[in-house]
Amino acid sequence: DKRFPLPQVLIAEDGSEVRKPKKVKQSWIKRFNLDTMTMGTAHDKNLRKKVQQFVDEKQTDMSYEEGTGKENYILIDDIDQADYKEVMHKLKPGKSPADDGVINEMVKRGGKILKPTLLIMYNTLLDLEIIPQHWKHAILVPVYKAGARQVTKNYRPIGKTPVLYKIYERVIDARLRAVIKLPPEQCGFRHGYSTHTI
């Protein structure tokens, strides 16, 4: 947040000050357990080959098991323009990008030129049941909660993922929510729910 930049001096658990940039960085890494994660952008070397092979062999007609209702195959049905339009309508402007540099406005203004290309990509990934490796990496941004700003435990992480992944993720999420009935005790990750709902 530009209004509240991260402090250059931190307070360690023992109360001492952490001033050296290298140790400040290590404090953030320890806070969010980043040392156990793979850092940077890594691309799946086999992804291009898998996609090309699938496109070459793809059949135009998909067969479903006899007697299968729509509620069962909705998860594997092709992503269409209606799915895409609904998600795009909810994309908010002014959001900072992930490490690929693509912002929401770029995708929204792509219009009729970009939409068919993205639909082909999303349906190919859906049929192959794969996700590009670099979509699995996020930029973690510490967001202040409460208490002393120099204490790392008073921050929570926000992950910035690629907007192209967000679109795909939200389409799948909408399909899951359409067929899975969540119990009333499930308050996390639900619109209109909070820890005080029950």
Backbone torsions as a table, in degrees:
resi	resn	phi	psi	omega
1	ASP	NA	124.1	-177.7
2	LYS	-65.3	-27.1	-179.8
3	ARG	-72.7	-31.4	-178.3
4	PHE	-130.5	78.6	-180.0
5	PRO	-62.8	155.1	179.4
6	LEU	-63.8	140.8	-179.3
7	PRO	-67.0	143.7	178.5
8	GLN	-84.6	-15.2	177.2
9	VAL	-122.3	128.6	179.9
10	LEU	-111.1	163.3	175.7
11	ILE	-111.4	120.3	-179.0
12	ALA	-74.1	172.3	-179.0
13	GLU	-61.8	-29.9	179.7
14	ASP	-85.2	3.0	178.0
15	GLY	92.0	-6.0	-179.4
16	SER	-79.5	158.7	-179.7
17	GLU	-87.3	141.8	176.5
18	VAL	-112.0	111.8	-174.1
19	ARG	-113.4	-33.7	-176.5
20	LYS	-66.7	129.9	-177.1
21	PRO	-51.9	-38.9	-179.1
22	LYS	-64.8	-41.9	-179.9
23	LYS	-73.5	-31.6	175.2
24	VAL	-63.1	-44.3	177.9
25	LYS	-61.0	-43.0	179.5
26	GLN	-63.3	-33.1	178.9
27	SER	-65.0	-41.9	178.0
28	TRP	-67.7	-39.5	178.7
29	ILE	-61.4	-43.2	179.0
30	LYS	-65.7	-40.2	-178.0
31	ARG	-60.3	-41.1	-175.5
32	PHE	-106.3	14.3	176.5
33	ASN	55.3	37.7	-177.1
34	LEU	-74.2	-16.8	-179.5
35	ASP	-70.1	-18.2	179.8
36	THR	-94.7	0.3	-176.8
37	MET	-107.7	156.4	174.9
38	THR	-81.7	120.4	-177.3
39	MET	-93.1	157.1	177.3
40	GLY	86.1	179.9	-178.1
41	THR	-100.3	121.7	178.9
42	ALA	-120.6	131.4	-178.6
43	HIS	-102.5	140.5	177.1
44	ASP	-73.0	112.2	-176.0
45	LYS	-64.4	-26.7	-177.0
46	ASN	-90.3	-5.2	-174.8
47	LEU	-61.9	-49.6	-178.8
48	ARG	-57.7	-41.7	-179.3
49	LYS	-66.1	-41.9	-179.8
50	LYS	-63.9	-44.4	-178.7
51	VAL	-64.7	-45.6	-179.1
52	GLN	-62.3	-41.7	179.5
53	GLN	-63.8	-41.1	179.8
54	PHE	-65.1	-45.3	-179.1
55	VAL	-61.5	-39.0	180.0
56	ASP	-66.1	-33.3	-174.4
57	GLU	-101.8	-5.8	-173.6
58	LYS	-60.6	134.5	175.8
59	GLN	-96.6	147.9	-176.4
60	THR	-72.3	-31.8	-178.9
61	ASP	-103.3	128.1	176.3
62	MET	-101.2	135.7	-179.4
63	SER	-102.6	141.4	177.4
64	TYR	-117.0	157.9	179.2
65	GLU	-63.4	140.0	-178.7
66	GLU	-61.3	135.1	178.7
67	GLY	86.7	2.0	-180.0
68	THR	-77.1	127.2	179.3
69	GLY	-83.2	163.9	-178.0
70	LYS	-60.8	-31.9	-178.6
71	GLU	-64.7	-18.0	-179.7
72	ASN	-94.2	-34.2	-177.0
73	TYR	-100.6	3.8	179.6
74	ILE	-59.9	-28.7	-178.0
75	LEU	-72.6	-25.7	-178.0
76	ILE	-110.3	1.1	176.1
77	ASP	-67.4	153.0	-177.4
78	ASP	-59.4	143.6	172.7
79	ILE	-75.6	122.9	-175.8
80	ASP	-112.0	-175.1	-176.4
81	GLN	-64.0	-32.7	179.4
82	ALA	-65.5	-43.3	176.7
83	ASP	-59.5	-47.1	-177.3
84	TYR	-63.3	-45.2	-176.7
85	LYS	-63.6	-40.5	-178.1
86	GLU	-64.5	-41.7	179.6
87	VAL	-69.9	-42.7	-179.3
88	MET	-61.6	-34.4	-179.7
89	HIS	-62.8	-28.4	-176.6
90	LYS	-92.4	-5.0	178.5
91	LEU	-70.3	126.2	-177.0
92	LYS	-92.5	141.0	178.1
93	PRO	-78.0	164.5	174.3
94	GLY	81.0	11.1	179.3
95	LYS	-89.0	142.0	179.0
96	SER	-74.2	150.5	-175.7
97	PRO	-82.3	169.3	170.8
98	ALA	-84.1	-164.2	-174.8
99	ASP	-73.1	-5.6	176.4
100	ASP	-86.8	-8.5	176.5
101	GLY	79.0	2.3	-178.3
102	VAL	-86.6	126.6	179.0
103	ILE	-106.4	164.5	-177.8
104	ASN	-56.3	-40.2	-176.8
105	GLU	-62.6	-33.9	179.3
106	MET	-61.5	-45.0	-177.4
107	VAL	-71.4	-41.7	-178.0
108	LYS	-65.0	-36.1	-178.7
109	ARG	-85.5	-1.9	176.6
110	GLY	-67.9	-27.0	173.5
111	GLY	53.8	-138.4	-173.9
112	LYS	-68.6	-19.8	-179.6
113	ILE	-78.8	-44.5	-175.3
114	LEU	-82.6	-34.9	-173.5
115	LYS	-55.0	-50.9	-179.7
116	PRO	-60.8	-36.0	179.3
117	THR	-64.9	-43.5	179.6
118	LEU	-67.2	-37.9	179.1
119	LEU	-63.4	-40.2	176.6
120	ILE	-62.7	-44.3	-179.6
121	MET	-62.6	-47.8	-177.8
122	TYR	-63.3	-42.3	-179.5
123	ASN	-69.5	-32.3	175.5
124	THR	-66.2	-44.6	178.2
125	LEU	-64.4	-38.0	179.7
126	LEU	-64.8	-44.0	-179.6
127	ASP	-68.9	-35.9	179.7
128	LEU	-80.3	-15.2	-178.4
129	GLU	58.9	46.2	178.3
130	ILE	-134.3	163.1	175.6
131	ILE	-132.9	134.3	177.1
132	PRO	-54.9	138.1	-174.8
133	GLN	-58.1	-38.8	-176.7
134	HIS	-71.0	-15.5	174.4
135	TRP	-70.4	-20.5	-176.5
136	LYS	-83.8	-2.4	-179.5
137	HIS	-105.0	138.5	-178.5
138	ALA	-129.5	153.8	171.5
139	ILE	-88.3	118.3	-179.9
140	LEU	-89.0	127.6	180.0
141	VAL	-118.4	119.8	177.1
142	PRO	-69.5	127.0	179.1
143	VAL	-115.4	125.9	-176.9
144	TYR	-65.9	136.8	177.8
145	LYS	-105.4	-70.9	-178.8
146	ALA	-164.4	164.5	179.5
147	GLY	91.7	-162.7	-178.2
148	ALA	-68.7	132.2	-178.3
149	ARG	-72.0	-16.0	-179.1
150	GLN	-86.0	-1.0	-178.4
151	VAL	-105.3	121.2	-173.1
152	THR	-64.8	-28.7	-178.9
153	LYS	-68.8	-10.0	178.3
154	ASN	-90.1	14.9	177.4
155	TYR	-122.4	147.3	173.6
156	ARG	-117.1	149.6	-177.2
157	PRO	-86.5	139.6	171.0
158	ILE	-116.7	127.6	-178.7
159	GLY	-97.8	126.1	176.7
160	LYS	-97.7	110.6	179.7
161	THR	-106.1	159.4	-179.1
162	PRO	-57.9	140.2	-178.2
163	VAL	-63.0	-32.8	178.3
164	LEU	-64.5	-32.8	175.8
165	TYR	-73.1	-39.2	180.0
166	LYS	-59.5	-41.9	179.8
167	ILE	-61.1	-49.5	-179.9
168	TYR	-61.4	-44.4	-178.6
169	GLU	-61.1	-41.6	-177.5
170	ARG	-71.7	-31.3	175.1
171	VAL	-65.0	-47.1	179.2
172	ILE	-63.7	-41.2	179.0
173	ASP	-59.7	-43.6	179.9
174	ALA	-63.3	-37.9	179.3
175	ARG	-68.8	-39.6	178.2
176	LEU	-64.2	-44.1	-178.7
177	ARG	-66.6	-23.8	179.6
178	ALA	-73.5	-23.5	-176.2
179	VAL	-115.6	-15.0	-179.0
180	ILE	-106.4	121.9	178.7
181	LYS	-92.2	110.5	-178.7
182	LEU	-79.6	141.2	177.8
183	PRO	-68.7	155.4	-179.0
184	PRO	-62.5	-22.0	179.6
185	GLU	-71.8	-18.1	179.5
186	GLN	-79.7	103.0	-177.6
187	CYS	-106.2	-21.2	-178.9
188	GLY	-74.8	144.3	175.7
189	PHE	60.9	31.6	177.7
190	ARG	-128.0	133.7	-179.3
191	HIS	-66.0	131.1	177.9
192	GLY	85.1	2.9	180.0
193	TYR	-113.5	154.1	175.7
194	SER	-152.4	-178.0	-179.8
195	THR	-69.0	-10.8	-179.8
196	HIS	-103.8	8.3	-174.7
197	THR	-68.0	-45.0	-176.1
198	ILE	-79.2	NA	NA
